[in-house]
Amino acid sequence: MTTGSGLRELKRERALAALSRAAISLATEGGGPDTVTVDAIAERAEVSRRTFFNYFPTKEAAFTWPLHSTAARFAAALAARPDGEPIWDVVQHAIEATLTSPETDLALVAAAEALVAAAPTLVLAHDWKSHGRHPLEDVIRDLNAEFARRLPGGLADDVYGQLVVECSSTALRVAARVCAQRGGDPLPHIASVVDMLRGGIRPAQP
């Protein structure tokens, strides 16, 4: 049974997804994010301009929301894994939990990835000075803290640890893209992506 606060969060998540989907579809159809206005996003999502700004500070935030929300779910899934689990098992299970979550729309994540690949400055284009912290700041902090806790060498001076963090984030994005493109059961696709890292990245020998 969903609690009152849980229901509100679910409704908020659905509203964010609907606005983001409208923004990304307009950019894809119309030749890029620069052609899209907040008014057009609101009209496509069948809400008012004021409602749009209740959820997003800028149109750029709507374009990149699927990436930020997926990264946040990944950080939470990492933290939920048991202590002592081998690091690549942690990564694989966290990616599985993230990409098979009912809250993750793989097609929307893949579309956002494609949009950002074509216009990388979208990630940094928010007016966060007047609307608070950039949404990635807290996610990156949580990811780094969780990996530092799990890796014997930490992150600061350990090349292996830094590679694990960077490659895990890349694996999440690649796995999401592959799952969206190929469809079917996502678990074999995720296992294939992580197995490539598992076999190729090892701690330096003393």
N, C-alpha and C positions, 0 to 999 in steps of 0.2 A: 504494500500500500504506500502511495506517494504522500509525503507530508505536505503541509501548506507551503513551507519554504522550498521543498523539493519541486513542487508543482510550479511555483513562481520561477524557479531557476530553469526548469524545462521550457516554460513558455518563453522566457528570455532567450534561451539558446535557439529556439525555433525562429524567433523574430530576427535574431542576428543572422542566422543562416539564410533566411528568406531575403533579407536586404543584401547580404553579400552575394547571393546567387543572382539577384537582379542586377547588381552592379557589374559582376563579372560577365554575365550574358550580354549586357549592353556593350561592354568594352570589346568583347569577342566579335559581336555582330557589326559594330560601328567603326572598327579601325583603331582601337586602342583606348586606354584610359583617359587620354586628354579630351576625347570627344564626348565623354560622359559627364552629365551634370547631376547634382544632388536631386534636382526636381525630376529628372528622368528616372533616377533610381526609385524615388518615392512613388512615382506614377506606376512604374513596372511592378513594384511590390504592393501597390494598392494601399499606400499609407500616406500620411501628410508629411510635408517637409519637416515639420516640428517633430513628428514621431521619429523620422530618420535620425535627427540630432539627439534624440533621447538615447539612442543606442551607439552611434558613432560620432566622433568629433569631426571627421573629414571623410570625403569619398574614398581617399586612399586607404583609410582604415578598413572600409568595407571590402576593398579589393583583397587585402592581405589577411583578413580575419581568419579564413580557414587554416592558414599556415600557423598563425599564432595559437589558435585554439587547439590544433593538433599537437603542437609542441608542448603546450601546457598539459595535455592529457598524457603525453609520453613521459614527462617529468613525474607526474603523479603515479603512473604505472611503474616506473623505475623504483620509486620510493616504496611501493607496495610489495616488491619482491623480497623473499626471505634473505636474511644475512647469511653470508657464507656461500651463496650460490655462485658458480663460475660466471665471470663477467659477461661472456658472450651469451650464456644462457639467460642472464638477466636482460640483456639487450633484446634477444629474440622474443622472450616472453612479453617484454614491455611493448615492443612493436606490435606483436599479435594482439595484445589487449587494446592498444590504441586504434589499430586499423579495423578491428572487428567490433568496436564499440558502436552501438546504435547511434551515438552522437556524431560519428565520423562519416561524412559523405565523401567517399573516395573520388567520385567524379568531380565534385566541387573542389577538393584539395588539388587534384591534378590540373584543373582549369586555372586555379590560383597560381600554381607553380608555373604554368605556361605563361601566364600574364606577367609574373614577376621576372621570368627569364627574358621576356621581350622588353621589359621596362624595369630594370633592377632598382632604379631610384625610388620606386614605390615603397620599398621597405623602410626608407628613411624620410619619406615625404610628409609624414604627419606633422601637424602643428601641436606637438605634445607639450610645448612650453606653457601653453595656455590651457591644456586639457589634462595635465598630469604626466606621469611617467610613461615612457614608451613601453608597450605591452611585452616586448621581448626581454626587457631588462630583468624582470623578476623570474621569468622562465629560465633564462641563461644562468642566473644566479643559482636557482634550484637544481638545475642539471649539473652544474659544476660541483656544487656541494655534495650531491648524491654520489657522483663518480669519485670525488676525492675521498669520501667516506669508505667506499668499497674497494678502492685500489690501494695496495700496500704502499706504493711510492707517492701517493697523492697526485697532485697535478702541477704544482708550481715548478718543480725542477725535474719532472719525470716525463721524458719524451713519449714513452708508451702510454701513459695516462692521457696526455694531450691528444695523441692519435686516437685513442678509444673514444674520447668525447667527440672529436670532429667527425670521425668515421661513423659513429652511431647516429649522429644527427643526419648525416648524408644517407645512411642506410634507411632511416625512416622515410626520407623524401623519395628515395629510389623505390623502396618497397611500395609506397602509396601509389606511385606512378605506374609501376608494373601491375599491381593489383587492379587498378582502374582500367588499364589497357587490355589486360588478358582476361579479366573476369574469372568466374568460377570460384573455387575454394581458395581464399587468400593465403592459407597457412603454408602450402608448399612454396608459393612465391616468396613469402617472407623468409622461410627457412633457407631457400636458395641464396638470397641476398646476404643473410648473416653468415652462412657457411663460407662464402668467399672471404669474408673478413676473418672469420674464426681460423681459417687455414693459412692466412697470409700475414697477420699482424700478431707478433709475439713479443713478450718482454725481452729486453736485451740480456744476454748472458753475462754474468759477472766475470 
